[in-house]
C-alpha cells in the first residue's frame, strides 16, 4: 500500500516537472500554444477556492505577474500558497505556487468563461482592506485606496465629498491613501488658463481641505495612513495641498503653481506697511503647509511673489536653494527673477510657459528640487516606486461614485435655483386679499427654499463657484426681501 502510494506521488512529481518544463519553454519563446492564451488584464485580486460544478471541464487559470498563464484546477489555497493541478497537453501534475508570484486566479465557468471571478484580498496585518464579511486572504498585503480629485478646485474638489470619501475608506482601513490631483485650470466657460494666471487667495480653500487629511482622518480611521499625492495638475489653490505631505510624485506633464499674484492682491495704493502685513499673514499660512511636508519655505516665496529672486545648485547630489541671482562659478541656476524692467516676462515667454517672474514647478524641476520622489505616468509605476508593486491590494471603494454624485447634486441644485427664481418672478401679487396673501406666501416659501439650498452648498456658494440664475440677490438681500414681504402682508390686512 505504502509502496503504491509512493509510486503515485513520484509519478505526480514527474508529471509536474514535465509540465513546468513545457511552460518554461513557452515562456522563453514568448508565445503560448493553443489552449494557453493570454487572458484580459486583471488587477491584483484573488478568488477563493470553491467546489466546481459536476461535469465542468472549463479549466481554472493562474495568471502570473511575469506574464505566464497556467491552466488546470485549483486544489487548495492558503494565505501564502496555491496548490494547483497543472494540465498540459492532457498531462496532469500537482504543483504548489507562491501567491506573491500570482497576479490573479481566473475561475472556470461553464456559463461564461470570458468573465473571471475575483474578490479583493485583505490589506495589512492589522487593517482589513475589504468589508469584514469577505473571505480573508493574503493578510500581509497593504491596502491601497485611491482618491481622484478632478474638476474645479473649490467646486468639484470640495471638503464635503472628500470627507465622505474618507469615511468610505475607513471601512477598508488601507495603509496607503493615494490622492491623484488633477484640477481643472480653466475659466468659468471652460477655457484653459495659462500658467501665469494666479489665484493665491485660494489658499483658504486649501486650508478647508488640508485638515481632512492631516487631522480628521486619524480621528475617523483610528490611525494615520501613508498619504501619497500624485500631481497631474495642481494649479491655483490646489498647489498648496501637496506641500502638506512628504511623499509626492509627478506625472511627466505635471504642474504645480498658479499662485504668483500675492504682491498684486491689494494693488499699489494705501499704506505699504499694511500691505506687507497682509502679505506676511498669508505667507505664514502657506509656509506652515510647506514646513508640515518638510519643504524649504523659499519655494513658496518663489511661487507666490513676483519680486522674489531665487536660484539653486546641486551639491552632493542634493538641491540647495539660494536667495538672489545665481553664481555661475558654483553651478547655480536661476529659478525666479524680480520681474522688474528687463526682467519682466514678455508675452512670448508667458505664452510658451517659460516665464520666471514666479515659479511654476514642472516634473523636471520637481525632481531636481527633490519635491517629487519620481516621475510616473501610470498606477503600476507608482506602486513600483512605493515598493509595493508585488504585494498590495487595490481597494474597490466608492470614491469615484461619491465625487461624481457630488457633481450631480451641484448641477441639480443649480437647476432647482433657476426654477425657483423663475417662479418667484412669475408670481404676481395682485387680485383680492386672499389672492395677494397666497402670492406673498408663495414668494416667501420660494425664498426659504433658495436660502436652504445656498446654505447646503455654502462651501461652493461663498467662493462664487455655484452657478446662480441672473438677478438672484445674495443671501442677506434675500433675507431682507423675505422680511419685507412679511411686513407688506401685515400692512395689507383689511
C-alpha positions in Angstrom: 0.0 0.0 0.0 2.7 2.5 1.0 4.8 1.5 -2.0 1.9 2.2 -4.3 1.3 5.5 -2.7 4.9 6.4 -3.0 4.9 5.4 -6.7 1.8 7.6 -7.3 3.4 10.6 -5.6 6.6 10.1 -7.6 4.6 9.9 -10.8 2.8 13.2 -9.9 6.1 14.9 -9.2 7.5 13.8 -12.6 4.4 15.0 -14.4 4.6 18.3 -12.7 8.2 18.6 -13.7 7.3 17.8 -17.3 4.5 20.4 -17.3 6.8 23.0 -15.8 9.3 22.3 -18.5 6.7 22.8 -21.2 5.7 26.1 -19.6 9.3 27.3 -19.3 9.9 26.6 -23.0 6.7 28.5 -23.9 7.8 31.4 -21.7 11.2 31.6 -23.4 9.6 31.5 -26.9 7.3 34.4 -25.9 4.1 32.7 -27.0 1.8 30.1 -25.6 0.2 27.3 -27.7 -3.4 26.8 -28.3 -5.3 26.4 -25.0 -3.0 28.6 -23.0 -3.8 32.1 -24.3 -3.3 35.4 -22.6 -6.4 36.5 -20.8 -7.7 40.0 -20.2 -5.6 42.3 -18.0 -6.6 41.9 -14.4 -6.0 43.8 -11.2 -4.2 42.2 -8.3 -7.1 40.3 -6.9 -7.9 36.8 -5.6 -10.8 34.4 -5.9 -11.3 32.0 -3.1 -11.2 28.3 -4.0 -14.6 26.7 -4.1 -16.3 23.5 -5.3 -16.6 23.0 -9.1 -19.8 22.1 -10.7 -20.2 18.5 -11.8 -19.2 18.0 -15.4 -17.5 21.4 -15.5 -14.4 20.8 -17.7 -13.6 24.5 -18.1 -10.1 25.0 -16.5 -9.1 27.4 -13.9 -6.2 29.7 -14.9 -3.3 31.1 -12.8 -2.1 34.4 -14.3 1.4 35.2 -13.1 3.0 38.7 -12.7 5.7 37.7 -15.3 3.0 37.1 -18.0 2.7 33.3 -17.7 -0.7 31.7 -17.7 -1.2 28.1 -16.5 -4.4 26.1 -16.9 -5.7 23.4 -14.6 -7.6 23.2 -11.4 -7.2 24.9 -8.0 -7.0 22.2 -5.4 -6.3 24.3 -2.3 -5.5 27.9 -1.3 -3.8 29.3 1.8 -2.7 32.8 2.7 0.7 32.2 1.1 0.3 29.3 -1.4 -1.9 27.9 -4.1 -1.9 24.1 -4.7 -2.8 23.6 -8.4 -3.3 20.6 -10.7 -1.5 21.6 -13.9 -2.9 20.3 -17.1 -0.6 20.5 -20.2 -1.4 18.6 -23.4 -3.6 16.2 -21.4 -0.8 15.5 -18.9 -1.8 16.3 -15.2 0.6 17.1 -12.4 0.2 18.7 -9.0 2.3 21.8 -8.3 2.4 24.4 -5.5 2.9 28.1 -6.3 3.6 31.2 -4.1 0.7 33.7 -4.1 3.2 36.6 -4.2 4.1 35.5 -7.8 0.5 35.3 -9.0 -1.4 38.3 -10.3 -4.8 36.7 -10.4 -6.8 33.5 -10.4 -9.3 33.1 -13.2 -12.1 30.6 -12.4 -13.5 28.2 -14.9 -17.2 28.9 -15.6 -19.2 26.7 -18.0 -21.8 29.5 -18.5 -19.4 32.3 -19.4 -15.6 31.7 -19.4 -14.8 35.3 -20.5 -15.6 36.8 -17.1 -13.1 36.0 -14.4 -14.5 35.8 -10.8 -12.3 37.7 -8.4 -12.7 39.2 -4.9 -10.4 41.6 -3.2 -7.7 40.5 -0.8 -7.2 41.9 2.6 -4.9 44.8 3.4 -2.2 44.9 6.1 -2.0 42.6 9.1 -3.9 45.0 11.4 -6.4 46.5 9.0 -8.6 44.6 6.5 -8.7 46.1 3.0 -12.2 44.8 2.4 -15.5 44.5 4.3 -15.4 42.0 7.1 -17.8 39.7 5.5 -15.5 39.0 2.6 -13.1 36.0 2.7 -9.8 36.6 4.3 -6.7 36.2 2.1 -3.0 37.3 2.0 -3.1 39.3 5.3 0.3 40.8 4.7 -0.7 42.8 1.6 -1.1 46.5 2.3 -4.3 48.1 1.1 -4.3 51.0 -1.4 -7.3 53.3 -1.6 -7.3 55.8 -4.5 -9.0 59.2 -4.4 -9.2 61.0 -7.7 -9.5 64.8 -7.3 -10.6 66.2 -10.7 -12.5 69.3 -11.8 -12.5 72.9 -10.4 -10.8 73.5 -7.1 -13.3 74.6 -4.5 -16.3 73.3 -6.6 -15.7 69.7 -7.7 -12.8 69.4 -5.3 -14.5 70.4 -2.1 -14.5 69.4 1.6 -17.9 67.7 1.7 -17.3 65.0 -0.9 -13.6 64.5 0.2 -14.9 64.0 3.8 -17.4 61.4 2.6 -14.7 59.5 0.7 -12.6 59.4 3.8 -15.5 57.9 5.7 -15.9 55.3 2.9 -12.2 54.4 3.0 -12.5 53.9 6.8 -14.4 50.7 6.2 -11.4 49.1 4.5 -8.6 50.5 6.7 -6.0 50.9 3.9 -2.4 51.6 4.7 -2.0 53.8 1.7 -4.2 56.7 0.5 -3.2 57.8 -3.0 -4.6 61.2 -3.8 -4.5 61.8 -7.6 -4.6 65.6 -8.0 -5.7 66.8 -11.4 -7.6 70.0 -11.1 -9.1 71.9 -14.0 -7.2 75.2 -14.5 -9.8 77.0 -16.6 -12.2 79.8 -16.8 -15.9 79.5 -16.0 -16.7 78.7 -19.6 -14.0 76.0 -19.8 -11.2 78.0 -21.5 -7.8 76.7 -20.3 -5.8 79.2 -18.3 -2.1 79.8 -18.9 0.5 79.2 -16.1 1.0 82.9 -15.3 -2.6 83.4 -14.2 -2.7 83.2 -10.5 -5.1 82.7 -7.6 -3.1 82.9 -4.4 -6.2 83.6 -2.2 -7.5 80.1 -3.0 -5.1 79.2 -0.2 -8.0 79.4 2.2 -9.9 76.8 0.2 -6.8 74.5 0.6 -6.9 75.3 4.3 -10.5 73.9 4.4 -9.5 70.7 2.8 -6.0 70.0 4.3 -7.2 69.2 7.9 -9.3 66.3 6.5 -6.1 64.5 5.5 -3.8 65.7 8.3 -6.2 65.6 11.3 -9.7 64.3 10.7 -8.6 61.1 9.0 -6.8 59.9 12.1 -9.8 60.5 14.2 -12.1 58.7 11.8 -9.8 55.8 11.0 -8.1 55.5 14.3 -4.6 55.7 12.7 -2.8 57.8 10.1 -2.3 56.1 6.7 0.5 57.0 4.3 -0.9 59.8 2.2 0.7 59.8 -1.3 0.0 62.8 -3.6 0.3 62.1 -7.4 0.4 65.5 -9.1 -1.0 65.7 -12.6 -2.2 69.2 -12.3 -2.1 71.3 -9.2 -2.7 74.9 -10.1 -4.2 77.8 -8.1 -5.2 76.8 -4.6 -4.6 73.1 -5.4 -0.9 73.9 -5.5 -0.9 74.2 -1.7 -2.3 70.7 -1.0 0.7 68.6 -2.0 3.0 70.7 0.2 1.4 69.2 3.3 2.8 65.7 2.6 6.3 64.3 2.4 5.5 61.8 -0.4 4.8 63.5 -3.8 5.1 62.1 -7.3 4.7 64.0 -10.5 3.3 62.8 -13.9 5.6 63.7 -16.8 3.2 66.6 -17.6 2.5 67.5 -14.0 2.5 71.2 -12.9 2.2 72.9 -9.6 1.8 76.7 -9.4 -0.7 79.4 -10.3 -0.3 81.3 -7.0 2.0 84.0 -8.1 -0.1 87.1 -7.6 0.3 87.6 -3.8 2.0 91.0 -4.2 -0.8 92.2 -6.5 -3.7 91.2 -4.4 -4.0 94.5 -2.6 -3.0 96.8 -5.5 -0.4 99.6 -5.1 -2.5 102.1 -3.1 -2.6 102.5 0.6 0.0 102.0 3.2 2.9 99.8 2.1 3.4 98.6 5.7 -0.2 97.5 5.9 0.0 95.7 2.6 3.2 93.9 3.7 1.4 92.7 6.9 -1.3 91.2 4.7 1.3 89.5 2.6 3.1 88.1 5.7 -0.2 86.8 7.1 -1.0 84.8 4.0 2.6 83.7 3.6 2.6 82.5 7.2 -0.2 80.1 6.3 1.5 78.9 3.1 4.9 78.5 4.8 3.2 76.4 7.5 2.0 73.9 4.9 5.5 73.6 3.4 7.0 73.1 6.8 4.4 70.3 7.5 5.5 68.5 4.4 9.2 69.1 5.0 9.9 71.5 2.1 12.0 74.7 2.1 9.7 77.7 2.5 11.8 79.6 -0.1 9.9 77.5 -2.7 6.6 79.0 -1.6 8.0 82.5 -1.7 9.2 81.9 -5.3 5.8 80.5 -6.3 3.9 83.4 -4.7 5.8 86.6 -5.1 7.0 88.3 -8.4 9.6 90.3 -6.5 11.4 87.3 -5.0 14.7 86.1 -6.6 15.7 82.5 -6.1 18.4 80.3 -7.5 19.6 76.8 -6.9 22.5 74.4 -7.3 23.0 70.7 -6.8 25.5 70.0 -4.0 26.5 66.4 -3.0 23.5 65.2 -5.0 21.0 67.4 -3.2 19.4 70.7 -4.2 20.5 73.9 -2.3 18.2 76.9 -2.6 19.8 80.3 -2.6 18.1 83.7 -2.4 19.4 86.1 -5.1 20.9 85.9 -8.5 22.8 82.6 -9.4 26.6 82.3 -9.1 27.7 80.5 -12.3 31.0 79.6 -10.7 29.1 77.5 -8.2 27.0 75.9 -10.9 23.8 77.7 -9.8 20.7 78.2 -11.9 18.1 80.9 -11.8 14.6 79.9 -10.8 12.8 83.3 -10.5 13.9 86.9 -11.0 12.4 90.1 -9.6 10.1 90.7 -12.6 11.2 94.3 -12.9 12.3 96.2 -16.0 14.1 94.0 -18.4 13.4 91.0 -16.1 9.7 91.2 -16.6 8.4 88.2 -18.6 7.3 89.2 -22.1 4.3 87.9 -23.9 6.2 85.3 -25.9 7.8 83.8 -22.8 4.4 83.7 -21.0 2.7 82.1 -24.0 5.4 79.3 -24.0 5.1 78.8 -20.3 8.7 79.9 -19.8 8.1 82.9 -17.6 10.2 83.2 -14.5 8.7 86.1 -12.6 7.1 83.5 -10.4 7.8 79.8 -10.0 5.7 77.1 -11.7 7.1 73.6 -10.8 7.1 71.0 -13.6 8.1 67.4 -13.4 11.8 68.1 -14.1 12.1 70.9 -11.6 10.1 68.8 -9.0 12.7 66.1 -9.5 15.7 68.4 -9.4 14.5 70.2 -6.3 13.7 66.9 -4.5 10.0 67.7 -4.3 8.9 64.7 -6.4 10.1 61.2 -5.4 9.9 60.1 -9.1 8.1 60.8 -12.3 5.3 58.2 -13.0 2.6 58.1 -15.6 0.6 55.0 -14.5 -0.5 53.4 -11.3 1.7 50.3 -11.8 4.8 52.6 -11.9 3.6 54.5 -8.8 3.2 51.2 -6.9 6.6 50.1 -8.0 8.2 53.3 -6.7 6.4 52.8 -3.4 7.9 49.3 -3.2 4.5 47.5 -3.1 4.0 46.5 -6.7 4.4 42.8 -5.8 2.4 42.9 -2.6 -0.6 45.1 -2.4 -4.4 45.2 -2.6 -6.2 47.8 -4.7 -9.3 48.6 -2.8 -12.5 48.9 -4.8 -14.1 51.6 -2.8 -16.8 54.2 -3.7 -14.5 57.3 -4.1 -15.3 57.9 -7.7 -19.0 57.4 -7.2 -19.0 59.8 -4.2 -17.2 62.5 -6.2 -19.5 62.0 -9.2 -22.6 62.2 -7.0 -21.4 65.5 -5.6 -21.0 66.9 -9.1 -24.5 65.7 -10.0 -26.0 67.2 -6.8 -24.4 70.5 -7.5 -25.9 70.6 -11.1 -29.3 69.5 -9.7 -29.2 72.3 -7.1 -28.4 74.9 -9.8 -31.3 73.8 -11.9 -33.5 74.0 -8.8 -32.4 77.5 -8.1 -33.1 78.6 -11.7 -36.6 77.1 -11.5 -37.3 78.7 -8.1 -36.1 82.1 -9.1 -38.2 81.9 -12.3 -41.3 81.0 -10.3 -40.6 83.8 -7.9 -40.5 86.4 -10.6 -43.6 84.9 -12.3 -45.7 85.1 -9.1 -47.6 88.4 -9.2 -49.0 90.0 -6.0 -52.5 91.0 -7.3 -56.2 90.3 -7.1 -58.2 90.3 -3.9 -56.8 90.0 -0.4 -56.9 86.2 -0.4 -55.0 86.1 -3.7 -52.5 88.6 -2.6 -51.9 86.7 0.6 -51.4 83.4 -1.3 -48.9 85.1 -3.7 -46.8 86.6 -0.8 -46.8 83.2 0.9 -45.6 81.6 -2.3 -42.8 84.1 -2.7 -41.7 83.7 1.0 -41.7 79.9 0.6 -39.5 80.2 -2.5 -37.0 82.5 -0.7 -36.8 80.0 2.2 -36.1 77.2 -0.3 -33.4 79.2 -2.1 -31.7 80.1 1.2 -31.8 76.5 2.2 -30.1 75.4 -1.0 -27.5 78.1 -0.7 -26.8 77.0 2.9 -26.5 73.4 1.8 -23.8 74.2 -0.7 -22.4 77.2 1.1 -18.8 76.0 0.7 -19.2 76.4 -3.1 -21.6 79.4 -2.9 -19.3 81.5 -0.7 -16.4 81.4 -3.2 -18.6 82.3 -6.2 -18.5 78.9 -7.9 -22.2 78.0 -7.6 -23.8 78.9 -10.8 -26.7 81.2 -9.9 -29.6 82.4 -12.1 -29.3 86.0 -13.4 -30.6 88.6 -11.0 -30.7 86.4 -7.9 -29.7 88.5 -4.8 -27.2 87.4 -2.3 -28.2 85.8 1.0 -28.5 89.0 3.1 -30.6 90.6 0.4 -32.9 87.6 0.2 -33.4 87.7 3.9 -34.3 91.4 3.7 -36.7 90.6 0.8 -38.4 87.9 2.9 -38.9 90.3 5.8 -40.3 93.0 3.5 -42.9 90.5 2.2 -43.9 89.8 5.8 -44.3 93.5 6.6 -46.3 94.1 3.4 -48.6 91.3 4.4 -49.2 92.8 7.8 -50.0 96.2 6.3 -52.4 94.7 3.8 -54.8 93.3 6.4 -58.3 94.5 5.8 
